[in-house]
Amino acid sequence: MYFYNIMATLTSIYVGDLRTTSEHLQSGTKIITDAPTDNQGKGEAFSPTDLVAASLATCMLTTIAIKIRNSGFSIDGAEISATKVMVSDPRRISEIKIEFKMPANNYTDEQKKLIEEIAHNCPVALSIHPGIKQNIVFNY
């Protein structure tokens, strides 16, 4: 499917009852979103704002893994918890809290600095509006 003369990344369909389905066109993978329970929804799937937090978390992990792939150390097993903080008037994300739980790999100070620099500069982190606070904690 083409829009604006370029290949679209995904298509989304509103299926009713505050739910959408989206398909990643290259892989055929599908996701569902629901409105959250605090905004008239059922909360049975990720909300669109949940996906913003998930995008930041997964972008950080993926970008770190790409950049250190041939550096002689690994982040295999690293975990992230992500929390979005909503405010109203207008309803929006005001903060995303990211907490890394890094595997016990005895990272050097230089490796830690590299990991943290990459995380703070992943494409999603750089794309999020500056009015959304990104509170990032690393636990090694």
MARBA-3410 file (N, C-alpha, C, O; in Angstrom, 1 decimal):
140
0.8,-1.2,0.0,0.0,0.0,0.0,0.9,1.2,0.0,1.9,1.3,0.7 ~ 0.6,2.2,-0.8,1.4,3.4,-0.9,0.6,4.6,-0.6,-0.6,4.8,-1.0 ~ 1.2,5.5,0.2,0.7,6.8,0.5,1.8,7.8,0.2,2.9,7.6,0.5 ~ 1.4,8.9,-0.4,2.4,9.9,-0.7,3.6,9.4,-1.5,4.7,9.9,-1.3 ~ 3.4,8.4,-2.3,4.4,7.8,-3.2,5.5,7.1,-2.5,6.6,7.0,-3.0
5.3,6.7,-1.2,6.3,5.9,-0.5,5.6,4.7,0.1,4.4,4.8,0.3 ~ 6.3,3.7,0.3,5.7,2.5,0.9,5.4,2.7,2.3,6.3,3.1,3.1 ~ 4.1,2.5,2.7,3.7,2.7,4.1,4.4,1.6,5.0,4.7,0.5,4.5 ~ 4.6,2.0,6.2,5.1,1.1,7.2,4.0,0.2,7.8,4.3,-1.0,8.1 ~ 2.8,0.7,8.0,1.8,0.0,8.7,0.4,0.5,8.2,0.3,1.6,7.7
-0.6,-0.2,8.4,-2.0,0.2,8.2,-2.7,0.0,9.6,-2.4,-1.0,10.3 ~ -3.6,0.9,9.9,-4.4,0.8,11.1,-5.9,0.9,10.7,-6.3,1.7,9.8 ~ -6.7,0.1,11.4,-8.2,0.2,11.1,-8.9,0.4,12.5,-8.6,-0.3,13.4 ~ -9.8,1.3,12.5,-10.7,1.4,13.7,-11.8,0.4,13.6,-12.5,0.4,12.6 ~ -11.8,-0.5,14.6,-12.8,-1.6,14.5,-14.0,-1.5,15.4,-14.8,-2.3,15.5
-14.0,-0.3,16.1,-15.2,0.0,16.9,-14.8,-0.2,18.4,-13.9,-0.9,18.7 ~ -15.7,0.3,19.3,-15.6,0.1,20.7,-14.2,0.5,21.2,-13.7,-0.1,22.1 ~ -13.7,1.6,20.7,-12.5,2.2,21.1,-11.2,1.3,20.9,-10.3,1.4,21.7 ~ -11.3,0.5,19.8,-10.2,-0.4,19.5,-9.7,-0.3,18.1,-10.5,0.0,17.2 ~ -8.4,-0.4,17.9,-7.8,-0.4,16.6,-7.0,-1.7,16.4,-6.6,-2.3,17.3
-6.8,-2.1,15.1,-5.9,-3.1,14.8,-4.9,-2.5,13.8,-5.3,-1.7,12.9 ~ -3.6,-2.8,14.0,-2.6,-2.3,13.1,-1.8,-3.5,12.6,-1.5,-4.4,13.3 ~ -1.4,-3.4,11.3,-0.6,-4.4,10.7,0.7,-3.8,10.2,0.7,-2.8,9.5 ~ 1.8,-4.4,10.6,3.2,-4.1,10.1,3.3,-4.7,8.7,3.2,-6.0,8.6 ~ 3.3,-3.9,7.6,3.2,-4.4,6.3,4.3,-5.3,5.9,4.1,-6.3,5.1
5.5,-5.1,6.3,6.7,-5.9,5.9,6.6,-7.3,6.5,6.9,-8.3,5.8 ~ 6.1,-7.5,7.7,6.1,-8.8,8.4,4.7,-9.4,8.5,4.6,-10.6,8.6 ~ 3.7,-8.6,8.4,2.3,-9.1,8.7,2.0,-9.2,10.1,0.9,-9.6,10.5 ~ 2.9,-8.8,11.0,2.6,-8.8,12.5,1.5,-7.8,12.8,1.4,-6.7,12.2 ~ 0.6,-8.2,13.7,-0.5,-7.3,14.0,-0.5,-7.0,15.5,-0.1,-7.8,16.3
-1.0,-5.8,15.8,-1.2,-5.4,17.2,-2.6,-4.8,17.3,-3.1,-4.3,16.4 ~ -3.1,-4.8,18.6,-4.4,-4.2,18.9,-4.1,-3.1,19.9,-3.3,-3.3,20.8 ~ -4.9,-2.0,19.8,-4.8,-1.0,20.8,-6.3,-0.8,21.3,-7.2,-0.9,20.6 ~ -6.3,-0.5,22.6,-7.6,-0.2,23.3,-7.4,1.2,24.0,-6.3,1.5,24.4 ~ -8.5,1.9,24.1,-8.4,3.1,25.0,-8.2,2.6,26.4,-8.7,1.5,26.8
-7.5,3.3,27.2,-7.3,2.9,28.6,-8.5,3.0,29.5,-9.5,3.8,29.1 ~ -8.6,2.3,30.6,-9.8,2.4,31.4,-10.0,3.8,32.0,-11.2,4.1,32.3 ~ -9.0,4.6,32.2,-9.2,5.9,32.7,-9.7,6.9,31.6,-9.8,8.1,31.8 ~ -9.9,6.4,30.4,-10.4,7.2,29.3,-11.4,6.5,28.5,-11.4,6.5,27.2 ~ -12.4,5.9,29.2,-13.5,5.3,28.6,-13.3,3.9,27.9,-14.2,3.3,27.3
-12.1,3.4,28.0,-11.8,2.1,27.3,-11.8,0.9,28.2,-12.1,1.0,29.4 ~ -11.6,-0.2,27.6,-11.6,-1.5,28.3,-10.2,-1.8,28.9,-10.1,-2.6,29.8 ~ -9.2,-1.2,28.3,-7.8,-1.5,28.7,-7.4,-2.9,28.5,-6.6,-3.5,29.3 ~ -7.9,-3.6,27.5,-7.6,-5.0,27.2,-6.4,-5.2,26.4,-6.0,-6.3,26.1 ~ -5.8,-4.1,25.9,-4.5,-4.1,25.1,-3.8,-2.9,25.4,-4.2,-2.0,26.1
-2.6,-2.8,24.8,-1.8,-1.5,24.9,-2.7,-0.4,24.4,-3.5,-0.5,23.5 ~ -2.6,0.8,25.1,-3.2,2.0,24.6,-2.1,2.7,23.6,-1.0,2.3,23.7 ~ -2.6,3.6,22.8,-1.6,4.3,22.0,-0.5,4.9,22.8,0.7,4.9,22.4 ~ -0.8,5.5,23.9,0.2,6.1,24.8,1.1,5.1,25.4,2.3,5.4,25.7 ~ 0.6,3.9,25.7,1.5,2.8,26.2,2.5,2.5,25.2,3.7,2.2,25.5
2.1,2.5,23.9,3.0,2.2,22.8,4.2,3.2,22.7,5.3,2.9,22.3 ~ 3.9,4.5,23.1,5.0,5.5,23.1,6.0,5.1,24.1,7.2,5.1,23.8 ~ 5.6,4.7,25.3,6.6,4.3,26.3,7.3,3.0,25.9,8.5,2.8,26.1 ~ 6.5,2.0,25.3,7.1,0.8,24.8,8.1,1.1,23.7,9.2,0.4,23.6 ~ 7.8,2.0,22.8,8.7,2.4,21.7,10.0,2.9,22.3,11.1,2.6,21.7
9.9,3.8,23.3,11.1,4.3,23.8,12.0,3.2,24.5,13.2,3.2,24.2 ~ 11.4,2.4,25.3,12.1,1.3,25.9,12.8,0.3,24.9,13.9,0.0,25.1 ~ 12.0,-0.1,24.0,12.5,-1.1,23.0,13.6,-0.5,22.1,14.5,-1.1,21.7 ~ 13.4,0.8,21.8,14.4,1.5,20.9,15.7,1.6,21.6,16.7,1.4,21.1 ~ 15.6,1.9,22.9,16.9,2.0,23.7,17.6,0.7,23.7,18.8,0.6,23.4
16.9,-0.4,24.0,17.5,-1.7,24.1,18.1,-2.1,22.7,19.2,-2.6,22.6 ~ 17.3,-1.9,21.7,17.7,-2.3,20.3,18.9,-1.5,19.9,19.9,-2.1,19.3 ~ 18.9,-0.2,20.1,20.0,0.7,19.6,21.3,0.3,20.4,22.3,0.3,19.8 ~ 21.2,0.1,21.7,22.4,-0.3,22.4,22.9,-1.6,21.9,24.1,-1.7,21.6 ~ 22.1,-2.6,21.6,22.5,-3.9,21.1,23.2,-3.7,19.7,24.2,-4.3,19.5
22.6,-2.8,18.9,23.2,-2.6,17.6,24.6,-2.0,17.7,25.6,-2.4,17.1 ~ 24.7,-1.0,18.5,26.0,-0.2,18.6,27.1,-1.0,19.3,28.3,-0.7,19.1 ~ 26.8,-1.9,20.2,27.8,-2.6,20.9,28.0,-4.1,20.4,28.8,-4.8,21.0 ~ 27.3,-4.4,19.3,27.4,-5.8,18.8,28.8,-6.3,18.7,29.0,-7.5,19.0 ~ 29.7,-5.5,18.2,31.1,-6.0,18.0,32.1,-5.4,19.0,33.2,-5.2,18.6
31.6,-5.1,20.2,32.4,-4.4,21.2,33.0,-5.3,22.2,33.7,-4.9,23.1 ~ 32.7,-6.6,22.1,33.2,-7.5,23.1,32.5,-7.7,24.4,32.9,-8.4,25.3 ~ 31.3,-7.0,24.5,30.4,-7.2,25.7,29.0,-7.2,25.2,28.7,-6.9,24.1 ~ 28.1,-7.6,26.1,26.7,-7.9,25.7,25.8,-7.3,26.7,26.1,-7.1,27.9 ~ 24.5,-7.1,26.3,23.5,-6.7,27.2,22.4,-7.8,27.2,21.3,-7.5,27.7
22.7,-8.9,26.7,21.7,-10.0,26.7,21.1,-10.2,28.1,21.9,-10.4,29.1 ~ 19.8,-10.3,28.1,19.1,-10.4,29.4,18.7,-9.1,30.1,18.1,-9.1,31.1 ~ 19.1,-8.0,29.5,18.8,-6.7,30.0,17.2,-6.5,30.0,16.6,-7.0,29.1 ~ 16.7,-6.0,31.0,15.2,-5.7,31.1,15.0,-4.3,31.4,15.8,-3.5,32.0 ~ 13.8,-3.8,30.9,13.4,-2.4,31.1,12.0,-2.5,31.6,11.1,-3.2,31.1
11.7,-1.6,32.6,10.3,-1.4,32.9,10.1,0.1,32.5,10.9,1.0,32.7 ~ 8.9,0.3,32.0,8.5,1.7,31.5,7.2,2.1,32.1,6.3,1.3,32.1 ~ 7.2,3.3,32.6,6.0,3.9,33.1,5.7,5.2,32.5,6.6,6.1,32.4 ~ 4.5,5.4,32.0,4.1,6.7,31.4,3.3,7.4,32.4,2.5,6.8,33.2 ~ 3.5,8.7,32.5,2.7,9.5,33.4,1.9,10.5,32.6,2.4,11.2,31.7
0.6,10.4,32.8,-0.4,11.2,32.0,-0.8,12.4,32.8,-0.9,12.4,34.1 ~ -1.1,13.5,32.1,-1.7,14.7,32.7,-2.9,15.0,31.9,-3.1,14.5,30.8 ~ -3.8,15.9,32.4,-4.9,16.3,31.6,-4.9,17.8,31.3,-4.1,18.6,31.9 ~ -5.8,18.2,30.4,-6.0,19.6,30.1,-4.8,20.3,29.4,-4.2,21.2,30.0 ~ -4.3,19.8,28.3,-4.8,18.7,27.5,-4.3,17.3,28.0,-3.2,17.3,28.5
-5.0,16.3,27.7,-4.6,14.9,28.1,-3.4,14.6,27.2,-3.5,14.7,26.0 ~ -2.3,14.2,27.9,-1.1,13.9,27.2,-0.1,13.2,28.1,-0.3,13.2,29.3 ~ 1.0,12.7,27.6,2.0,12.1,28.3,2.9,13.3,28.8,3.3,14.1,28.1 ~ 3.2,13.3,30.1,4.1,14.3,30.7,5.5,13.8,31.0,6.4,14.5,31.0 ~ 5.5,12.5,31.2,6.8,11.9,31.6,6.8,10.4,31.2,5.8,9.7,31.3
8.0,9.9,30.8,8.1,8.5,30.7,9.3,8.1,31.6,10.4,8.6,31.5 ~ 9.0,7.2,32.5,10.1,6.7,33.4,10.6,5.3,32.9,9.8,4.4,32.6 ~ 11.9,5.2,32.7,12.5,4.0,32.2,13.5,3.5,33.3,14.3,4.3,33.7 ~ 13.3,2.3,33.6,14.3,1.7,34.6,14.9,0.4,33.9,14.2,-0.5,33.6 ~ 16.2,0.5,33.8,17.0,-0.6,33.2,17.4,-1.5,34.4,17.8,-1.1,35.4
17.3,-2.8,34.2,17.9,-3.8,35.0,18.9,-4.6,34.2,18.5,-5.4,33.4 ~ 20.2,-4.2,34.3,21.2,-4.8,33.5,21.7,-6.1,34.1,21.7,-6.3,35.3 ~ 22.1,-7.1,33.2,22.6,-8.3,33.7,24.0,-8.1,34.4,24.6,-7.1,34.2 ~ 24.3,-9.0,35.3,25.5,-8.9,36.1,26.7,-9.3,35.2,27.2,-10.4,35.2 ~ 27.2,-8.3,34.4,28.3,-8.5,33.5,29.5,-7.8,33.9,30.5,-7.7,33.1
29.6,-7.2,35.1,30.8,-6.5,35.5,31.2,-5.4,34.4,32.4,-5.4,34.0 ~ 30.3,-4.6,34.0,30.5,-3.6,33.1,31.6,-2.6,33.6,31.6,-2.2,34.8 ~ 32.5,-2.2,32.7,33.5,-1.1,33.1,32.8,0.2,33.1,31.7,0.3,32.6 ~ 33.4,1.2,33.7,32.8,2.5,33.7,32.7,3.1,32.3,31.7,3.7,32.0 ~ 33.6,2.7,31.4,33.5,3.1,30.0,32.4,2.5,29.3,31.7,3.1,28.5
32.1,1.2,29.6,31.0,0.5,29.0,29.7,1.1,29.5,28.7,1.3,28.7 ~ 29.6,1.4,30.8,28.4,2.0,31.3,28.1,3.3,30.7,27.0,3.6,30.3 ~ 29.1,4.1,30.5,29.0,5.4,29.9,28.5,5.3,28.5,27.6,6.0,28.0 ~ 29.0,4.3,27.7,28.6,4.1,26.3,27.2,3.7,26.3,26.4,4.2,25.5 ~ 26.8,2.7,27.1,25.4,2.2,27.2,24.4,3.4,27.4,23.4,3.5,26.7
24.7,4.2,28.4,23.8,5.3,28.8,23.8,6.3,27.7,22.7,6.9,27.4 ~ 24.9,6.6,27.1,24.9,7.6,26.0,24.1,7.1,24.8,23.3,7.9,24.2 ~ 24.2,5.9,24.4,23.4,5.3,23.3,21.9,5.4,23.7,21.1,5.8,22.8 ~ 21.6,5.0,24.9,20.2,5.0,25.3,19.5,6.3,25.2,18.5,6.5,24.6 ~ 20.2,7.3,25.7,19.7,8.7,25.7,19.6,9.3,24.3,18.9,10.3,24.1
20.3,8.7,23.3,20.3,9.2,21.9,19.7,8.3,20.9,20.0,8.4,19.7 ~ 18.9,7.3,21.4,18.2,6.4,20.4,17.2,7.3,19.6,16.8,8.3,20.0 ~ 16.9,6.8,18.4,16.0,7.6,17.6,14.6,8.0,18.2,14.2,9.1,18.0 ~ 14.0,7.1,19.0,12.8,7.5,19.7,13.0,8.5,20.7,12.2,9.5,20.8 ~ 14.1,8.4,21.5,14.4,9.4,22.5,14.5,10.7,21.9,14.1,11.8,22.5
15.2,10.8,20.8,15.4,12.1,20.1,14.2,12.6,19.4,14.1,13.8,19.0 ~ 13.2,11.7,19.2,12.0,12.1,18.5,10.8,12.5,19.4,9.9,13.2,18.9 ~ 10.9,12.2,20.6,9.9,12.5,21.6,9.9,14.0,21.9,11.0,14.6,22.1 ~ 8.8,14.7,22.0,8.7,16.1,22.2,9.5,16.5,23.5,9.4,15.7,24.5 ~ 10.2,17.5,23.4,11.0,17.9,24.6,10.2,18.2,25.8,10.7,18.3,27.0
8.9,18.5,25.7,8.0,18.7,26.8,7.7,17.4,27.6,7.1,17.5,28.7 ~ 8.1,16.3,27.1,7.9,15.0,27.8,9.2,14.6,28.4,10.2,14.4,27.8 ~ 9.2,14.6,29.8,10.4,14.3,30.5,10.7,12.8,30.4,9.8,12.0,30.5 ~ 12.0,12.6,30.1,12.4,11.2,30.0,13.3,11.0,31.3,14.4,11.5,31.4 ~ 12.8,10.2,32.2,13.5,9.9,33.5,14.1,8.5,33.4,13.3,7.5,33.4
15.4,8.4,33.2,16.0,7.1,32.9,17.0,6.7,34.0,17.8,7.5,34.4 ~ 16.8,5.5,34.5,17.6,5.0,35.6,18.3,3.7,35.1,17.6,2.8,34.6 ~ 19.5,3.5,35.4,20.3,2.3,35.0,20.7,1.6,36.3,21.3,2.2,37.2 ~ 20.3,0.3,36.4,20.7,-0.5,37.6,21.6,-1.6,37.0,21.2,-2.5,36.3 ~ 22.9,-1.5,37.4,23.9,-2.5,37.0,24.2,-3.6,38.0,25.0,-4.5,37.8
END
